[in-house]
Amino acid sequence: MATTTAPAEPSPFSLEVRRRRALRRMSQLELATLAGTTQRHLSFIESGRSKPGRAMVVRLAESLGLTLRERNSLLLAAGYAPAYTESPRDGAALEPAMTALRTILTGHLPYPAVVAGAHGELVLANEAFGVITEGAAAHLLAPPVNVLRLALHPEGMAPRVLNLAAWGRHIVENLRGRAQAHPDPELDGLLAELLGYLPAETPPGPDHLGFAVPLRLRSAGGELRLLTTLTSFATAVDVTLAELHLEAFLPADAATGDLLRRREEDRKAGVRA
């Protein structure tokens, strides 16, 4: 009598690898090549016919461009312990990095700069950040402050942003890209909320420059035109640290630089007084 072997059932790990690969529109051959294995082996992994070793799981996670948090989740799904620690922000392990970030924020004065977490939660800010929060409702400035919500909420920065439609789209499209690459219900909820704050889209005009425009922000001292830069810990091996990013604002014209320098001088004079 002939015996038959039932096909292996894909495990949660197998299904997750397949889902992540599909999100990135990668073929099995592309992912296998990046991970240093064969398409046949990857096919066996995705079908549940082969259980990969821990090193292979790490290589697959890296090749898929997963965050450290997602890599830990993939390791757990495969039956392995997480590889990356997740330290408290106020713990001893992260104190050197947090001290370095505070030094950078202070060194960026007289221009505003903040450090935010994965979902826009404010972690650190320098003294110049007051020009960003100017006039915002108290409930938006009560901890935990979310800088993305603050930027687009009608009781936050939004009434002072002169190019709200373009600036708002810049924020939500960046967030949408992150949510698509790294599915997260909290990001999805925040994205839906922020979209509700934006004005209705209008067809782009002949001078449309996409999102490559400075933030135009009305302030008590006059209009500010600000460029932004984002910095992250690309080589971090701690989940908490890897999820932090520093957003620094820079003057897009001489008038903005002068206004921010005067504002900082006034602040220092007030402190001395």
Rosetta blueprint (number, residue, H / E / L):
1 M L
2 A L
3 T L
4 T L
5 T L
6 A L
7 P L
8 A L
9 E L
10 P L
11 S L
12 P H
13 F H
14 S H
15 L H
16 E H
17 V H
18 R H
19 R H
20 R H
21 R H
22 A H
23 L H
24 R L
25 R L
26 M L
27 S L
28 Q H
29 L H
30 E H
31 L H
32 A H
33 T H
34 L H
35 A H
36 G L
37 T L
38 T L
39 Q H
40 R H
41 H H
42 L H
43 S H
44 F H
45 I H
46 E H
47 S H
48 G L
49 R L
50 S L
51 K L
52 P L
53 G L
54 R H
55 A H
56 M H
57 V H
58 V H
59 R H
60 L H
61 A H
62 E H
63 S H
64 L L
65 G L
66 L L
67 T L
68 L H
69 R H
70 E H
71 R H
72 N H
73 S H
74 L H
75 L H
76 L H
77 A H
78 A L
79 G L
80 Y L
81 A L
82 P L
83 A L
84 Y L
85 T E
86 E L
87 S L
88 P L
89 R L
90 D L
91 G L
92 A H
93 A H
94 L H
95 E H
96 P H
97 A H
98 M H
99 T H
100 A H
101 L H
102 R H
103 T H
104 I H
105 L H
106 T H
107 G H
108 H L
109 L L
110 P L
111 Y L
112 P L
113 A E
114 V E
115 V E
116 A E
117 G L
118 A L
119 H L
120 G L
121 E E
122 L E
123 V E
124 L E
125 A E
126 N L
127 E H
128 A H
129 F H
130 G H
131 V H
132 I H
133 T H
134 E L
135 G L
136 A L
137 A L
138 A H
139 H H
140 L H
141 L H
142 A L
143 P L
144 P L
145 V L
146 N E
147 V H
148 L H
149 R H
150 L H
151 A H
152 L H
153 H L
154 P L
155 E L
156 G L
157 M L
158 A H
159 P H
160 R H
161 V E
162 L L
163 N L
164 L H
165 A H
166 A H
167 W H
168 G H
169 R H
170 H H
171 I H
172 V H
173 E H
174 N H
175 L H
176 R H
177 G H
178 R H
179 A H
180 Q H
181 A H
182 H L
183 P L
184 D L
185 P H
186 E H
187 L H
188 D H
189 G H
190 L H
191 L H
192 A H
193 E H
194 L H
195 L H
196 G L
197 Y L
198 L L
199 P L
200 A L
201 E L
202 T L
203 P L
204 P L
205 G L
206 P L
207 D L
208 H L
209 L L
210 G L
211 F L
212 A L
213 V L
214 P L
215 L E
216 R E
217 L E
218 R E
219 S E
220 A L
221 G L
222 G E
223 E E
224 L E
225 R E
226 L E
227 L E
228 T E
229 T E
230 L E
231 T E
232 S E
233 F L
234 A L
235 T L
236 A L
237 V L
238 D E
239 V H
240 T H
241 L H
242 A H
243 E L
244 L L
245 H E
246 L E
247 E E
248 A E
249 F E
250 L E
251 P E
252 A L
253 D L
254 A H
255 A H
256 T H
257 G H
258 D H
259 L H
260 L H
261 R H
262 R H
263 R H
264 E H
265 E H
266 D H
267 R H
268 K H
269 A H
270 G H
271 V H
272 R H
273 A L
